């Protein structure tokens, strides 16, 4: 059995944990020492959005573990599982720079075994809409892997990026309904200097597509500015987002205004309601979100500023 210690800031980089059992033993020793544990689940290809999640976790918790696992169960047939970006060496360098204590690097076999017979499903009112329509089975895969991570790690807190807003709602419900005792912490969207939300999938965009993709932050900024000026009609705000996306040639999956917790669509938009966006630029599918009256407009419009790290604002999620 491998030795699992709880020392902070290992000199040779994060301690590597290969199996759920390794993760469990590491977390149990941390807890036995009276230390709080933070978990940051990711699929790797880490960027500044993930870095902000890690930094928040390191501030909140005595010990932090980051999981890197490209979860096949959340990819539908025809999704980009095989070409999903992978950059393990660079990821480990980033986590060493941030003094992360441990990194969980399971194989698919270690995570699921040879013939998994269990699934985890959250109510279709949260999972059968929006992303659930366009990525069938996606949230069943997310729910399963998150449940397994929370069971193995038993963290005090787990960190997710607000950009994956529907995922955040699903994970909050799962953690509460299963009485995990884990606090689910969500952090604001991290954006590049031009306003585009950071995503591992941005690497797929050509230079021309990247330029046209800025229609998303442009539309979101227009809606945020209009809301700050007193416009609360959902259709008007959604049209402000759609117009530049349509002009840029996006294949739009949805632009909706929703309640932050239930994800039910709203016609009279209130403080804290979210506009969720998804569409394809070429072959690359992008998503984004803004919490109206809370998040800053991506291109400098009205609204309070979110937390910052150098060069960007806010935070990202697992992709």
N, C-alpha and C positions, 0 to 999 in steps of 0.2 A: 504493500500500500504506500503511495507517495506521501512524503511529508508535507503537511500543509501548515504554514505559519501565518501570522497575522501582522507581521511588521509592516510599517508604512514606508512608502517610497523605496521599494526595492532598487538597489543600485544597478541591476542589470535589466531594468524594465519591468513591466507588469508580470506578476506570477501567472503562468499559463495553466489553465484548468481544462481538461479534455473531456470529462464526462459529467453528467448530472451528479453523480456521486462525489466527484472532486469538488464541484461547486457547493454541494450541500455541506461537506466536511469543512470547507474553508469558511462558509458563512456561520456554521455552528460554532466554530472556534472564535470567530469575531464576536458573536453574540455572547458566548460564555465569558469573554473578557470584558463584557459591558460596553461593547462598541456598536454604534449604529451602522447599518449596512445600506448602501444605495446601489441600485441596479439600473444600468442604462442599456436597454436592448437595442441592437442595431443589426443591419445586414452588411456592415462593412462599407468600403468605399467612402471612408469618413471625410467630412468637410467641416467648414467652420460652424455649421449648424449643430453637428454632433459635438464639436468642441464646446459649444456653449452649454449643451446638456451636461457634459462631463464636468465643466466648471461649476455649474449649479449644484450638481451632486456632491462634488468635493467640498463645497461650502457647507452644505446641509448635513453631510454624513461623515462619520469617522473613517469609514472604509468604503471604497467604491469598486465595483466590478462592472466591466463592460462586456456584453456578449456580442460576438460576431458570428452570425449564422445566416446564410442565405437559405431561407426556409422554403423548401419546395412545395409545402402544403398550401401556401398562400398564393401560388401562381396558377392561373387557369391555363388549360391547353391553348397554345398560341401566344401566351405571354412571353416575356423576355427573360425567362430563367437562365437559359444557356448563355446569353450575352450580358446578363446583369454584371455591372463592373465589379471587379475584385482587385484589391490592392493591399494585401495583407501586410507586406513589409512597411509600406507607408503608414498604414493604420497603426501598427505597433509602435512606430516612431512617434506618431502623434500622441498616443496614449502614454508613452514614456515621458514625453515632454510635459504632459499634464499631471504626472506623478500618480497615475491610476494604480491602484493596488493589485488588481488581478484582471485577467481577460479570460473569458469563457469561449473556447474554440472547439465546439463539438463537431463531429462528423454527422451526416444524416443518420447513419446506422447507430451512433452513440445516442442520438437524440430520440429516435423513433423505434429502434430495434428492427428485426427482420420482417415482422408482420403486425403492425399496430392495428388494434381492434377498437380503439376508443376515439371518439370525436367530441368536440365541445362546440355547442351552438348557442349563440345569443339570439334573443327574439328577433324575428324578421322586421319588426318595426324599426329596429336600428340597423340591421344588417342586410335587409332585402331591398333597400332603396339606394339611390345615388351610386356609389362605388359598387354596391352589391349587385346592381343591375348590369353594370358594364364589366364587372370582374366576378362572374359567378363562382361561389365557393371561397372567395378570397378571405372573407371574415371568419369562416369556419377554420381556415388555416391559421389566421392571426390568433383567434381565440385559443386554439389548441397549443400553439407554441408559447403564448404568453402564460397560459395556465401552467404549463410544464416549467417555465422559467420561475414563476412565482413560487411554485411548490418546491422546486429544487433549492432555490436561493433563500426563500423566506426573508426578503429584504424589508427594511422598515419603509423604504420609499422606492418607487420605480419611476423613471423619467421618460416622457414622450414629448415629441414636438407637435405644436399646434397645427402645423401645416397639414398633417394627416388628421384633420378635425374629426372625421367620422370614426377613424380608428381610436382616437382618444375617448370618444363617447362610448364606444363598444368596450374598451378596456376598463374604463371607470365602472361600467355596469357589471362586467364580469368580476372584477375585484371585489365589488360590494356584495353581489349576489352569492359568491362563493365564500364569503366571510374570511377573506385572506388576511385581513388586518393590515394590508399594504396601502400606504398613501400613494395615490397616483398623482404625480406632479406633471403638469403640462407647461411648456414655456413658449413664448411668442415665436413667430416665424422669423428666421434669419434670411436676410436678403443680400444679394450682391449689390455693389455700388450703383448699378443701373436699375435696381428695384426688383429684379427677377428673384423669386424665391429659390434658395439653394436646394438642390436635389442631386443625388447621384446620377439621375437620368439626364441631367443637363449636358453631360458629356456626349450624348448622342446627337446633339443639335449641331448642324453646320453653322458657319458664321452667319449666313443669311437667315437661317431659321432662328438663330439666337436673337437677331435683331427684331424679327417679326414677333417673336415670343414676348417682347416687352409690351405688347398690346394688353397682356393680362395685368401687370401692375398699373398700366395707364388707366385701364377701365376700373380697377379697384380703387385707384386714387380718386377718380371722378366720382364714384359712388360715395366714398368716405367724405369727400368735401361737400357733396350735396346733402348727405345726412347731417353733417355738422351745421349746415346752413338751414336745417329745419325740414328737409324732405324725408318723409317716412313711408312713402308709398313703395311697396316692394317692386311693383312692375317698373316704376320709373328708375329705381336704383339698379335693378337687374339689366334694364336696357342700356344704362350707362356703361355697364361692364361688357355687355355683348357687342355693342357697336364697334369698338376698336378691334375686338377679337375677330368679328366677321370680316372687317376690312383687311385684316392681316392674313386672312386665309385659314383661320383655325377651323378644324372640324370639332364643333362644340358638343360635348356630351351633356353638360348641364351648367347652368348658372342659376343658383337658388338662394333665397333668403330663408334662414331657418332659426328656430329656437336652439340655443347652444346645447342644451341637455337632451331634449327629446328628438331633435333634428326634424321636428314637424315644420312644414313650410308655414310662413307667416305672410300676411298681406299688409299689416300695419307694423312696420319694423320698429323695435324698441332698442334702447341702450343695451349692448351686449349681444344682440342678435348677430348672426354670422352670415356673410355671403360666401358660399362655397362655389368653386369654379373647377371645371375639368374639361380638357380638350386635347386634341392632337395637333401638333405642329409637325407636319411630315409624318414620320413613323414614331415620333416621340410623344408620349402622353404626359401631360403636365397637370398638376393640381395646385390650387392656392386657396387662401382663406383670409378674410379680415373680420375682426370683431368690431362692429360698428360702435364708434364712440369710445373705444378702448385702445385699439391699435393705431399707430401713426399711419397715415397714408403713405404708401411705398415711395411715391415720387414727391414727398414734401408737402402734401396737402394738410388740411386741418386734422387735429387729433393728437392726443398725448403720446409721447415717445415711449417705446418699450425699453427693456433693459438692453444694454449695449456691450459688445465686445469690439475690439479695434476693427474698424472698417465695415462693420455690419450691425444690424439691429435684430434682436430677438433670437429665435431658435427653430430647429428642425426636428424631424422625427427619425424613423427607422430607415427611410429611403432617401 
